[in-house]
Amino acid sequence: MTFLRWLRSLVLHRRLERDMREEMRQHLDRATERLMARGFSREEARRAAFQEFGNVHYLQEEARDVRGARWLGALSPDAKLALRMLVKNPLLSIVGGLGMAVAICIAIGFFTWMTFYYAHPPIADGDRVVTAAYIRADTEEATLYDYLVWRDEVTTLEELSAYRRARVVAEAQAGGSNSANLASITASGLRLAGVPPLIGRPLLDGDERAGAAPVVVLGFDEWQQLFAGAPSAVGAELLLDGRPHAVVGVMPEGFRFPANDGLWIPLVTEASIEGPDKSPWAVVFGRLAPGVDAEAAVAELSAIAGRHAIDDARTGAGFRLMVLPFIRHLLDVQQYPPWLVWLVQLFAALILALVAVNVAVLVYARTALRSGEITVRTALGASRARIVSQLFLEALALSLAAAALGLAMAEIGFRQMTSLVDLQAATPYWLFGSLPAETVLYAIGLAGFAAFIVGVLPALQATGRHLQSTLRTMGGGTGVRLGKTWTTLICVQVAVAVGVLPAVLGVAWNYTPPPQVNFPASELLTIRVQPPADGSPQPERDYARLQAELLSRVDALPGVVGVSYASSIPMRGEGARVELDVADATSMPATPFVATHLVDPEYFDLLGVPLLAGRPLNAGDAAEGASAAIVSRSFVEQLVGDGNALGRRFRESPGLGSEIAPDAPWFEIVGVVEDMLTDPRPPGTPATFHGAPLGAERFSLVVRTRGIAPASLTGPVQALADQVGLGAVGVTPMDAIYRGDGGELRLLLVMVGVVMLAVLLLSAAGITAMMSLAVTRRQREIGVRTALGATRGQIIASIFRRSVAQLVAGIGVGTVVAVLLDRVAQGEMLRGEAVPLVSVVCTIMLLSGLIATAAPARRALRLQAMELLRDE
Amino acid sequence: MSRSNTPLLPGTLELVVLQLLQAEATNGYDLSLRIQAITKDVLNVNAGSLYPALYRLEKRGLIGGRWQETASGRRAKAYSVTNAGRKQLADERESWERFAGALRAILSVT
């Protein structure tokens, strides 16, 4: 109750104050009237009433004490002063605020990611909803066959369900048409969600039977878009990739379970299963029964799987059955243990601490200049705590403003990211849209933490010592000495900037300009195909036959003008180290790497990527043991140099992390093609292309269309992949991938730009502040030297000498740090461009440092010797 | 006996305020007049003591204040005793009567 009353007085502070003053005014008015009625004049009556009442202000203070609100009254002017100081020091406010905002933005970015780790779907007992799958490294497998086997016997999981996702084109008879995320889901999946439909009915078990009439349940948005929200939608017909389905229900607004889905059709399980080897993949999920944990569920599911002989092959191949929180299959987070997540979070908070220390340098410099004011306030009776709390409030005002800006930046970044990942159906609908509420609380906590470093530490130092001597020397200088600590901090700051910025600049350099694709992305559909997902090894010829069948079936679809295949979809390659037969030591980076692709000989023809030199690959180059290869223009420019690339030989490592084996085969360059984007590596990454026959485990299709939207083939291609026994795991239009990559690059560039600007501004402002303080402290010395005949040049030289010494020390250490970091990262950070990148950053830092010193130097020159000495 | 400036015993102001407000809800000014009138000017509680006492009782939840219009058409904050205040008053009265009885017994000793 006491706390509630305190809270009330805090919230109602202004109203209680107004009431109190009004009440006392009424009292005085009535007393005045009473006395006037006794014959006093108005003035006399008023005076007498005041006498009778006592000291009003004193009484009001007493009343505030009673209410416990006196401190609020005292706080108010402090808060106002804090805001005034923010406006009065625009440089400090902008630079310090921006620096902290960027750091807070980074920290809350990590924090938000961490909250995802623990997030669960917003349905009843959502925290107990789990998936069951066989997992090896980052490969996750479960099939409809597994689901059927488990469903009939499992007791540890309730409402065991399965679903598959696809993107389909939905067309209503009324004319509405849209592409939407579709979940083929068992009726139990919607029962588990526990959300009743807005109108109509949900999916029922009967809908899953083979031969049942095809039905669909609409999401709220899809209902609005396709049927303009008309209730008559229920019962109407909807074409999904051209196949008619009867609409039986509409789900309420905001419901997009299980991932980000807007259409639900029954998963016709029985009809899909021919046996464990032929079963399509599916996500299997359910709710842990009361009192059951994941371990018990794993034990039971393993036992059931063992009885049906679907366990051994997988465990033999290194797969392990796992029951994991539902979120894990939607976000790629299962490989991170919780302690690592917390460690990353701690690291992010440390970045903020580093920036806050930087800002503290600035604040300290300013606090030192205000030491006269602090001393006078102390002499007038202000306690040390009072002054420290005032300085803390000033810092808090700044850090709260920074937190607000950081949150705004994070929100913009988050929305940007959401719009990018929305392209994929796998985005959990309950995570994206806006930053979670706990993130806002965390940002406020960070602001307090930063305010402590920025405000309290310099305040304790400024109020702790020298007060007496400051009082004595007031008017002649700042009194607060410029400690070695702060000078060292400036050097460290420059060193950190020089150490880290080249890598940041390198990223920006490598990813600029934004990608331009030189193939008709808007006409292409990409399909990633994975082998039958039962974990058992398959004879290679089986793959070849199945893949060839899929290729010919897809080629026969209407609107398709050509089909090709590769080990990965365009713009996605496998990283590898590369070695040339005769390395050109002058032009080659120490550890060159390339993006390597296995491709169909027809690949470049289909994509329309021009051959610049040599010959294309032919069928013979795709045979086992063939040695011909094609390389990209960047490969030639960066690794071969000016000489003729054709006929040169190279060999590769199996992956980025492995060395090139001594017996690795040599490949001969027979042709050169124009660069294609090879994300996730930067544009302009050297690429190699080897001919490959069908039959490899990794298999991606590229379909070129004409006259139809590539997305409209998603459903038919998925169906064909199922029919031939190959599960298509990612069917995505190429321009969606291209747009997504472009968006990510732009976001990355904006982030890099903001971080660089913040670091540069902080360093420059730190140097300005410290130099300014140094000039103020040396006023008398400068005065004496001027009086003794020192020239302007000598005065300027003495000012700049100190600044240059700090800058050179910082730059020296920073250069060593940059080179060491690059060594540790095996050349990945600066990618062979250490000299230009480090030079650019050193020049920028040196120039900004010198410019930052110019203003204090000009002030020193304006100091009049006689005035300074007279002050003495 | 002097008719004015008789100080209140420490701790009795709250008892006085609670008792009078239980009898009739009223504002601070009228309350001070009532104390003077009832005690025939023996007790003169000035505003400097009265208002802090009112705020203290209000903060402890023993009385509650509400703005309302008086008979003369003014707005005034009228205080009334809460349930907790009534219980507190009963306790304090009992304690006071015990104290006064004991004091009377001592003063009757001749």
Interface residues (C-beta under 8 A of the other chain):
Chain A: M1 R5 S9 D19 M20 E22 E23 M24 Q26 H27 R30 A31 E52 F53 G54 N55 Y58 L59 E62 A63 D65 V66 R67 G68
Chain B: N27 G28 Y29 N46 A47 G48 Y51 P52 Y55 R56 K59 G61 G65 W67 R74 R75 A76 K77
